[in-house]
Amino acid sequence: MLSEKTIAVIKSTVPVLEVHGVTITKRFYELLFTNHPELLNIFNHANQKQGRQQTALANAVYAAALHIDNLAAIIPAVKQIAHKHRSLGVLPEHYPVVGKYLLAAIKDVLGDAATDEILQAWADAYGVIADAFIGVEAGMYDQAAKQTGGWDGFRSFRLERKMKESSVITSFYLEPEDGGPIAAFEPGQYVSVKLQIEGETYTQIRQYSLSDAPGKPYYRISVKREDAHGDHPDGKISTFLHDSFEEGGTLLLSAPAGDFVLDQSDERPVVLLSGGVGITPMLSMLNVLAEKHPNRKVTFIHATENGETHAFRQYVNKLTERSPQLDVYYCYRQPTAEDRAQSRFHKEGYVDLPWLKSVIADSGAHYYFCGPVPFMRAVNSALQEWGIPESDIRFEFFGPMASLAPAEQTV
């Protein structure tokens, strides 16, 4: 329990964090990895180089300071981050290390402005926040290990089938090497994939949505190929999976995690909106809706570059033929001549509010969306302008949390 004085001191730092938050978190990661390079086996190197992780941490620290007198307000964010931590293997012993270098970074960046009183207040606050994370994550670790087919840490899976879905997306069907059962999951959840690539000093971990319905003897992930270049090293993993990971090979998976899941108790219409590889969690949701909720109205909207990059088009079209409750619409940014000749799409350009209003019959639906951040910003802005309640809007970021504040759409 924090004292009123500590709370007041933390609150007084909110304006400072708003200005210097990202600088502090950048310095934090420099100190952390310099002194504990082994933690590079856990963190996503691409997110570090692109600055996404630093920004996400800065936003989390800012939110914690802003709500330090009512930490219950940030519990949803704590649970979301805790899912990622559990799937990555973040453990209680990591928290004191993080706290040490976070305080050091605050001192380094703020200099004399970071008084002993401020540093002690943040030490006390960090202890309370860390305890909240550790407690939530302990329950998640326990649940992941003890559920039917569950396990602790990472488990070896064998690639049984590899299937190209579009010019940029390939699916991988993975079954446990030990032949045992696998844990159930909620449509929308993901797994962490852990790889040691030849020539790389550290292991690499990436999180991929499960793209098929639960209840199968396999997990399926569908991965977009990202070509590595400059400060965008994310392609190391996707190009390895596309080019070098062949049937019969093995990799390590965490048990399924994530809180972006389909609410199957809600009987209202549902709208699934995806951009690019953001189709993967939506496809899992779509399959479950078609299999288990045949009377629930579904509108499935997918945006992509063109027919060549459009994954799962034939599958979804066939599903539509046998699912009268399902309406499907495609938006192509730059359709090809063949796309036009075969009428493969319903809108050219970007998803916008007038078009959404024209294809969604009932605005009183539950909305789920996922895709590139510019796409998500545009969709979120459109739904807000339409007056859709925040409680009916759910979304998932691929990677660290980012801002959905309106910005010019570029993807």
C-alpha positions in Angstrom: 0.0 0.0 0.0 1.4 3.3 -1.1 1.4 6.3 1.3 -0.4 9.5 0.3 2.9 11.3 0.2 4.3 8.7 -2.3 1.2 9.0 -4.4 1.5 12.7 -4.5 5.2 12.6 -5.5 4.4 10.1 -8.3 1.5 12.3 -9.5 3.9 15.2 -9.7 6.1 13.4 -12.2 3.3 12.8 -14.7 4.1 16.0 -16.8 7.7 15.0 -16.8 7.0 11.5 -18.1 4.7 12.9 -20.8 7.7 14.8 -22.1 10.7 12.5 -21.3 9.0 9.1 -21.2 10.5 7.6 -24.4 13.9 9.0 -23.6 13.8 7.3 -20.2 12.7 4.0 -21.7 15.3 4.1 -24.4 18.0 4.7 -21.8 16.4 1.9 -19.6 16.8 -0.7 -22.4 20.4 0.4 -23.1 21.3 -0.1 -19.4 19.3 -3.3 -19.2 20.9 -5.1 -22.2 24.4 -3.8 -21.5 24.3 -5.3 -18.0 22.1 -8.3 -18.8 22.6 -9.3 -22.4 21.0 -12.7 -21.7 17.6 -10.9 -21.6 18.0 -10.4 -25.4 16.9 -14.1 -25.5 13.4 -12.9 -24.4 12.9 -9.5 -26.0 11.8 -9.0 -29.6 14.9 -7.4 -31.3 12.9 -5.9 -34.1 10.6 -4.0 -31.8 13.6 -2.7 -30.0 15.3 -1.4 -33.2 12.1 0.1 -34.5 11.5 1.9 -31.1 8.0 0.3 -30.6 8.9 -1.4 -27.4 10.4 1.8 -25.9 7.3 3.8 -26.8 5.0 1.1 -25.4 6.9 0.9 -22.1 6.8 4.7 -21.9 3.1 4.7 -22.3 2.7 2.0 -19.7 4.8 3.9 -17.2 2.9 7.1 -17.9 -0.4 5.3 -17.3 0.8 3.8 -14.1 1.8 7.2 -12.8 -1.4 8.8 -13.9 -3.5 6.2 -12.1 -1.2 5.5 -9.2 -4.0 6.4 -6.8 -6.4 3.9 -8.5 -4.3 1.1 -10.0 -7.4 -0.9 -10.6 -7.9 1.3 -13.6 -4.9 -0.2 -15.3 -5.7 -3.9 -14.5 -7.0 -4.6 -18.0 -3.6 -3.4 -19.4 -1.7 -5.4 -16.8 -3.6 -8.5 -17.8 -2.9 -7.9 -21.5 0.8 -7.4 -20.9 0.9 -10.3 -18.5 -0.4 -12.6 -21.3 2.6 -11.6 -23.4 5.0 -12.0 -20.5 3.7 -15.5 -19.7 4.1 -16.5 -23.4 7.7 -15.1 -23.5 8.8 -16.7 -20.2 9.1 -13.5 -18.1 9.7 -14.7 -14.5 9.4 -13.0 -11.0 13.2 -12.8 -10.8 13.3 -10.5 -13.8 11.3 -7.8 -12.1 14.0 -6.5 -9.6 16.4 -6.3 -12.5 14.0 -4.2 -14.5 13.2 -2.0 -11.5 16.9 -1.3 -10.9 17.6 -0.1 -14.4 14.3 1.8 -14.8 15.3 3.9 -11.7 18.8 4.3 -13.1 17.4 5.5 -16.4 15.1 8.0 -14.6 18.1 9.4 -12.8 20.3 9.5 -15.9 17.7 11.4 -18.0 16.3 13.8 -15.4 19.6 14.4 -13.6 19.3 16.6 -10.5 15.6 16.9 -11.1 15.3 13.2 -10.0 15.6 13.9 -6.3 16.1 11.2 -3.7 12.4 11.7 -2.8 11.3 11.1 -6.4 13.5 8.0 -6.8 12.3 6.5 -3.6 8.7 7.2 -4.5 9.2 5.4 -7.8 11.0 2.5 -6.1 8.0 2.1 -3.8 5.5 2.4 -6.7 7.4 0.0 -8.9 7.4 -2.6 -6.1 3.6 -2.4 -5.9 3.1 -2.6 -9.7 5.6 -5.4 -10.1 3.8 -7.4 -7.4 0.6 -6.9 -9.4 2.2 -8.3 -12.5 3.8 -11.2 -10.7 0.5 -12.2 -9.1 -1.4 -12.1 -12.3 1.3 -13.9 -14.2 1.5 -16.7 -11.6 -2.1 -17.5 -12.2 -1.5 -17.6 -15.9 1.5 -19.9 -15.6 -0.4 -22.2 -13.4 -3.4 -22.3 -15.7 -1.3 -22.9 -18.8 0.6 -25.8 -17.2 -2.4 -27.5 -15.5 -5.0 -27.4 -18.3 -5.7 -30.5 -20.3 -2.9 -30.7 -22.9 -1.1 -27.7 -21.3 2.6 -27.2 -20.5 5.0 -24.9 -18.8 7.5 -22.9 -20.7 8.2 -24.0 -24.3 7.3 -27.3 -26.0 8.7 -28.9 -29.2 6.4 -29.0 -32.2 7.0 -30.6 -35.6 5.9 -29.1 -38.8 3.5 -31.5 -40.5 2.4 -29.3 -43.4 3.4 -26.0 -45.0 1.0 -24.3 -47.3 1.3 -21.0 -49.3 -1.8 -18.9 -48.8 -0.8 -15.9 -50.9 2.3 -14.2 -52.4 3.3 -13.1 -48.9 1.6 -15.4 -46.4 2.3 -19.1 -45.6 0.6 -21.4 -43.1 2.4 -23.8 -40.9 0.6 -26.8 -39.3 2.3 -27.8 -36.1 1.8 -30.9 -34.0 3.5 -31.8 -30.7 6.7 -33.8 -31.1 5.8 -35.9 -28.0 2.5 -37.0 -29.6 0.5 -35.8 -26.6 -2.7 -33.7 -26.5 -2.5 -29.9 -27.0 -4.2 -27.2 -25.0 -7.4 -25.7 -26.1 -7.5 -22.0 -26.9 -9.9 -19.1 -27.4 -10.3 -17.9 -31.0 -8.1 -14.8 -31.3 -5.2 -16.1 -29.1 -1.6 -16.5 -30.2 1.5 -18.6 -29.4 5.1 -17.6 -29.0 7.5 -19.2 -31.4 11.1 -19.6 -30.1 13.9 -20.1 -32.5 17.7 -20.4 -32.4 18.8 -19.4 -35.9 22.3 -20.4 -37.1 24.7 -17.5 -36.8 22.5 -15.6 -34.3 23.9 -15.0 -30.8 20.5 -15.0 -29.1 17.3 -16.9 -29.4 14.5 -15.1 -31.2 10.9 -15.1 -30.0 7.9 -14.0 -32.1 4.2 -14.2 -31.4 1.8 -15.4 -34.0 -2.0 -15.7 -33.9 -3.5 -19.1 -34.2 -5.3 -19.0 -37.5 -7.6 -22.0 -37.3 -10.4 -23.0 -34.9 -9.5 -24.8 -31.7 -10.2 -28.5 -31.3 -7.9 -29.6 -34.1 -4.9 -32.0 -33.5 -2.6 -29.2 -34.6 -1.9 -25.5 -34.2 -1.8 -23.4 -37.3 0.0 -20.1 -37.6 0.0 -18.1 -40.8 3.1 -15.9 -41.3 3.6 -12.9 -43.5 7.1 -12.7 -45.0 8.9 -9.5 -44.0 12.1 -8.8 -45.8 14.8 -7.7 -43.4 16.5 -4.4 -44.2 18.2 -1.7 -42.2 16.5 -1.1 -38.9 13.7 -3.6 -39.8 15.2 -7.0 -38.8 11.8 -8.6 -38.2 12.3 -10.5 -41.5 14.9 -12.7 -39.9 12.2 -14.9 -38.5 9.6 -14.8 -41.2 12.1 -15.4 -44.0 13.6 -18.3 -42.0 10.1 -19.8 -41.7 9.3 -19.2 -45.3 12.6 -20.2 -46.9 14.3 -22.7 -44.5 11.7 -24.3 -42.1 10.6 -27.4 -43.9 8.1 -30.2 -43.1 9.6 -32.5 -40.4 11.5 -29.7 -38.7 10.8 -28.7 -35.2 10.4 -25.4 -33.2 9.4 -24.4 -29.7 6.0 -23.1 -28.8 4.5 -21.5 -25.7 1.0 -22.5 -24.6 -1.7 -20.2 -26.2 -2.1 -16.8 -24.7 -3.8 -13.4 -25.2 -7.0 -11.6 -24.2 -8.1 -10.6 -27.7 -10.7 -13.3 -27.9 -14.2 -13.8 -29.4 -17.0 -13.3 -26.9 -19.1 -16.4 -27.7 -21.7 -15.5 -25.1 -22.8 -12.4 -27.0 -25.6 -13.3 -29.5 -25.6 -10.0 -31.3 -24.2 -9.6 -34.8 -20.5 -9.5 -35.0 -18.2 -7.6 -37.5 -14.7 -8.9 -38.1 -12.4 -6.4 -39.8 -8.9 -7.2 -40.9 -6.0 -5.7 -42.8 -3.2 -7.8 -44.4 -2.0 -10.5 -42.1 -4.4 -9.2 -39.4 -6.7 -11.8 -41.0 -5.2 -14.6 -38.9 -7.0 -14.1 -35.6 -10.2 -13.1 -37.5 -10.1 -16.4 -39.4 -10.0 -18.4 -36.2 -13.0 -16.4 -34.9 -14.8 -16.8 -38.3 -14.3 -20.6 -38.2 -15.7 -20.8 -34.7 -18.7 -18.7 -35.5 -19.5 -20.8 -38.6 -19.1 -24.1 -36.7 -20.6 -23.3 -33.4 -22.9 -20.2 -33.8 -24.7 -20.7 -37.1 -27.5 -18.4 -36.2 -25.3 -15.4 -35.3 -25.0 -12.8 -38.1 -21.4 -12.2 -39.2 -19.9 -9.5 -41.4 -16.4 -10.3 -42.5 -14.4 -7.5 -44.0 -10.8 -7.9 -45.2 -8.5 -5.2 -46.7 -5.3 -6.0 -48.6 -3.2 -4.8 -51.5 -4.7 -7.0 -54.2 -5.7 -10.5 -55.1 -2.1 -11.7 -55.1 -1.6 -10.8 -51.4 -5.1 -11.9 -50.4 -4.8 -15.0 -48.2 -7.6 -17.5 -47.6 -9.9 -15.9 -50.3 -11.1 -19.2 -51.7 -11.5 -20.8 -48.3 -13.6 -17.9 -47.0 -15.7 -17.7 -50.2 -16.5 -21.4 -49.9 -17.4 -20.9 -46.2 -19.8 -18.2 -47.3 -21.6 -20.5 -49.7 -22.6 -22.9 -46.9 -23.1 -20.2 -44.2 -26.1 -18.0 -45.0 -25.5 -15.9 -41.9 -22.1 -14.8 -43.2 -21.6 -11.7 -45.4 -18.1 -11.1 -46.8 -16.6 -8.0 -48.3 -13.1 -7.3 -49.7 -11.3 -4.0 -50.1 -8.2 -3.8 -52.4 -5.9 -0.8 -52.3 -4.4 -1.5 -55.7 -6.4 -4.2 -57.5 -4.7 -5.9 -60.5 -6.3 -6.2 -64.0 -7.1 -9.8 -63.1 -8.8 -8.7 -59.9 -11.0 -6.3 -61.9 -11.8 -8.9 -64.6 -12.9 -11.5 -62.0 -14.6 -9.1 -59.7 -12.6 -10.2 -56.7 -13.2 -7.2 -54.6 -16.0 -4.9 -53.4 -14.2 -1.6 -52.8 -11.0 0.0 -54.2 -8.8 2.1 -51.9 -9.2 2.2 -48.2 -11.9 1.1 -45.7 -13.9 4.2 -44.7 -17.0 5.0 -42.8 -19.4 5.6 -45.7 -18.5 2.2 -47.1 -18.8 0.5 -43.7 -22.3 2.0 -43.3 -23.2 0.6 -46.7 -22.2 -3.0 -46.0 -22.9 -3.4 -42.3 -26.7 -4.0 -41.9 -26.9 -3.5 -38.1 -24.5 -1.1 -36.4 -25.5 -2.6 -33.0 -22.9 -5.3 -33.4 -19.7 -6.3 -31.6 -16.6 -5.2 -33.6 -13.2 -6.8 -33.8 -10.3 -5.6 -35.8 -6.6 -6.3 -36.4 -4.0 -5.2 -39.0 -1.3 -2.7 -39.6 -1.5 0.3 -37.3 -2.6 2.8 -40.0 -5.5 0.5 -40.9 -6.4 0.1 -37.3 -6.4 3.8 -36.7 -8.7 4.4 -39.7 -11.1 1.7 -38.6 -11.1 2.9 -35.0 -11.7 6.5 -36.1 -14.6 5.4 -38.3 -16.3 3.4 -35.6 -15.9 6.2 -33.1 -17.4 8.7 -35.6 -20.3 6.3 -36.2 -20.9 6.3 -32.5 -20.1 2.7 -31.8 -19.7 2.3 -28.0 -16.2 1.7 -26.8 -17.4 -1.5 -25.0 -18.4 -3.0 -28.4 -14.9 -2.4 -30.0 -12.1 -4.9 -29.5 -8.7 -4.8 -31.3 -5.3 -6.5 -31.2 -1.8 -5.0 -32.0 0.8 -7.3 -33.6 3.6 -6.2 -31.3 3.8 -3.6 -28.5 0.7 -1.4 -27.8 0.6 1.7 -30.0 -1.6 4.7 -30.2 -4.8 4.6 -32.3 -5.1 8.4 -32.3 -6.2 9.5 -35.8 -3.4 9.8 -38.3 -3.2 9.8 -42.1 -3.7 6.3 -43.4 -0.7 5.2 -45.5 -1.3 1.4 -45.6 
